[in-house]
Amino acid sequence: MCDHLSRGNVVVSNSAAHVCAMNCHLRYGRLMPCPLQNDPPRVEHLVVAKEGSVLEYISKALDLPPLYVEDLIQFGAVYYALVCPKPPPTATREQIKVYEEVTDPSVLRKRTSIKGKTVREAQRTFRITCPDEIVEAGTYLRVHVHPKRLPRCYDIDWKSRIIAVTDDYVVLDKPAGTSVGGTTDNIEESCATFATRALGFSAPLQTTHQIDNCTEGCKEYCSVFHGKIREKKVKKLYLALAAAPVPIGLLTHYMRPINMAPRLVSEDFVKGWSLCQLEVLECKKVPWPRSEIESTYNLDDCGWALKDFAYECQINLLTGRTHQSGFTPASIRQERPNILNQVTWSEVAVLQIRAQLAACSAPVVGDSMYMPFGKNKKLYTNENDKSLAIDEWIAQHGKEPSVAVGLQACQISWDDGKHCYGARSPWWR
């Protein structure tokens, strides 16, 4: 038996018809084969009432088949904390009552597992990795019942995407619509997992950096060269397919420092906003992606002015590189040289390019998030009207493109070009 911190949980997509509650069951069997569409989000928060196997506990508490729960654990969709985290401001009285009961000091003092830990340390969440793991009474569990699925992983020839393999690193040309190292609730359907299998390695490739899923391109390794990247000695080039021509030369904007999408930028200096600069090295007119390509990559019609031509731009990112050094070098075990490091471009850097081009009235093709935030955006009399307009746009087009945008990390080099790797032709050609 269990205490639900959220009972009949949640969630809705854009359509009210997709609401899923615990008393309105979907059919649950196995997580494979991969569905073409994602189920509406469903996250359950539990507090264990009686010690036992985590698989049996979740299966019984949420009325889910044991094999399905086992798959969830394999996908990395189940988390635990020794002590329940504090509920959000939106929590109900019932949820707050459960939290207060299980975190009462008199209760916590009886639990030997948290002796020597602060409450904050005991509230840190970790992935459950074994279905037979025993969880004690009072343990908090977070179960992502409907993990985000990435069906494109199964359509890709992964061997053809591997550009280089050395004893230290793998260089991978990442396909659009895939996740590098996995998502919060799905580490199974990722570039790291499928590239590991394609190479026949028994131990998984490790990733230490992430870019957004709708971008494609080379991934960079950075163990030995961590210092080079921090000192901005590693050069990376991008290709962007813009809906309008972009001027050659330096583009300067200022980005709102709030860590939420869309990243808003301004041509004028705003106190406290971050400097954003990129250099457009080349901009050439190219045919608009063919209809079959648009269909394959689920390009949404975001109100493009013309669809006869697009503009392919080669870009050198000048700022944002400091974001790309926010990782620590991973050690390579000498006895297992095939346990490799794999690092990717920064998500922040990619969002910077998308936001800056949109601000020049040249949004990246397929970029539903940044299409309405360019130079010709509507003016709103107050923040509430603007917020409602953003919500309406997201409801129609989604917060992120479903598969791809016209952006590719096309080349990485270091040591003055001695080491240089390039991605293959971008998806739009």
Buried (B, 14 or more C-beta within 10 A) or exposed (E): EBBBBBBEBBBEBEEEEEBBEBEEEEEBEEBEEEEEEBBBBBBBBBBBBEEBBBBBBBBBBBEBEBBBBBBBBBBBBBBBBBBBBEBEEEBEEEBEEBBEEBBEEEBBEEBEEBEEBEBEEBBEEEBBEEBEEEBBBBBBBBBBBBBBBBBBBEEBEBEEBBBEBEEEBBBBBBBBBBBBBBBBBBBBBBBBBBBBEBBEBEEBBBBBBBBBBBBBBBBBBBBEBBEBBBEEEBBBBBBBBBBBBBEEEEBBBBBBEEEEBBBBBEEEEBEEBBEBBBBBEEBEEEEBBEEEBBEBBBBBEBEBEEEEEBBBBBBBBBBBBEBBBEBEBBEBEEEEEBBBBBBBBBBBBBBBBBBBBBBBBBBBBBBBBBBBBBEEBEEEEEEEEBEEBBEEBBEEBBEBBBBBBBBBBBBBBBEEEEBEBBBBEBBBE
